[in-house]
């Protein structure tokens, strides 16, 4: 279970070091084999490869003739990259994905249970400001009656 938000530094080669508490779990779940891809919110998604495979299969089962389905396939599967954690716990973020998510020197790693999001800190702040702003949050129907 991946949770918590951590500020990380991206080096000049586009590598970032995954914190040790998450690194061990990633090695256990996937032997360090990961999938990094784009998300419609302009962040990146980082999955252990075994957790990604059913998602990709579901996406690819959708009709490529449907505009929304093919757009999601193009974004999520078309930008997906197989990456490996090296012995130092680093992963390489390609220039294409760094550009997509506007990642520069500082990156926010945000746990989402089964995976992580990688955000430009300013973009995450703006996204969160919209979410917790003055306007009421529209919860999905399946969360009707949900409370914390």
N, C-alpha and C positions, 0 to 999 in steps of 0.2 A: 504494500500500500504506500503510494507516494503522496506525501502531503507537505505543506509548508512552502514558503517563498524564500528564495535565496538570491542575493545579488552576486553575480559572477563576473569575472573579467575575461574578455575575448582577446587572445593574443594577436600579434601582427599576422600570423599565418591562418587565423580563423579558428583556432582551437580553444576549447574551454574545458576546465577541469570540473568533473562532477564531484560534488561533496562525498566524502567517504561513506556517510550513512546511506546514501542512495547507490553509490558505486557497488557496494557489496550485494545489495538486492538485485541490481541489474546483472551482475555476473552470475548470481544464483539462478535468476529467471531465464537468462538468455545467453549465458556464456559471453556476455559483452557484445552480442550481435543486436544492433538496434536499427530502427527505421526512423528517419527524420523527414518530415514533410510539411507542406504549407497548409494553413488553415484560413478560412474566409475572413477571420478577424485580423488578418495581417500579423499573426504570430506563427510560430512553428510548433509542431507536435512531435514529441520524442517518445517512441514506443519501444518496449522490448519486442524483438521480432515475433515471438510466439503470440503476443497479444495483438499485434498488427494484422497478422494473416487472416483472421476471420473478418476483420473490418474491410480489408481489401477484397476478399471474396464476396462480401455482401455488396460492396460498391460495384464490382464488376458484373454482378448478376442483374443490375439495373439496365434498362434499355438505353443504348447509346443514341437512340433516335429522339429521346426525350431531352429537351434543352437543359433543364435543371440537373437531371441525372448525369448527362454527359459533361456539364460544366463541373460538377463535383468530382467526377472521375478524372477529368483533366487536371483539376487542382490537386486533389489529394493523392491519387495514384500517379499521375503524370509527373508530379514534383517529388515523389517519394524516393529517398536515397537510402540504400543499405550502408550502414556505417558500423565501425567497431570501436569499442573503447580500447585504447592502448594500455600498456602495462602501468602507465602513470595515471590511468583513469581519465584520460583526455579523449574528447571526440572532436572531429573536424567538421565545421559547418561550411558547406560549399559557398562560393561567392554568389551563386544564383539564389540560394535560400537566405543568405545574409542580406542581400539586396531586397528580396521580397519582404522580409520582416523589418527592414531598416535597422539591422543590428550593427553596432559599431564597437565600442570598447567595453561598455557595460551592458550586461544582459540579466534579465530576471528569469530565474528558473522557478516555475510554479507547479507544484504537485497537483495532480488531478486524479488521484486514486490509482488507476491502471497505467497512467502515462504522465508526461510532463508537458507543459507549455514553455516555450522560450519567447520572451517578449523584449522589445525595446522598452526601457523603463518609462519613458515619456508616453509611449502609446498605451502601456498598461495603466498608467495613472489616468489618462484621458478616458480609457475604457471603463475603469472603475468609477470615475467621477460621474459618468453617464448612468451607470448602474445604480449608484447610491444617491443620485441627485434628488431633487424635490418631487419629481414625478413618480407616481406609484409604479411599482414593478409588476409587470404582467407575468404571473407564473403560469406555466403550462398546466393544462387540465389535470394531469396525473399528480400534481402537487397541491390540488385543492384540499384545504384543511391542514396543510403542512405547517408546523410551527417549530421554532427552535427553543 
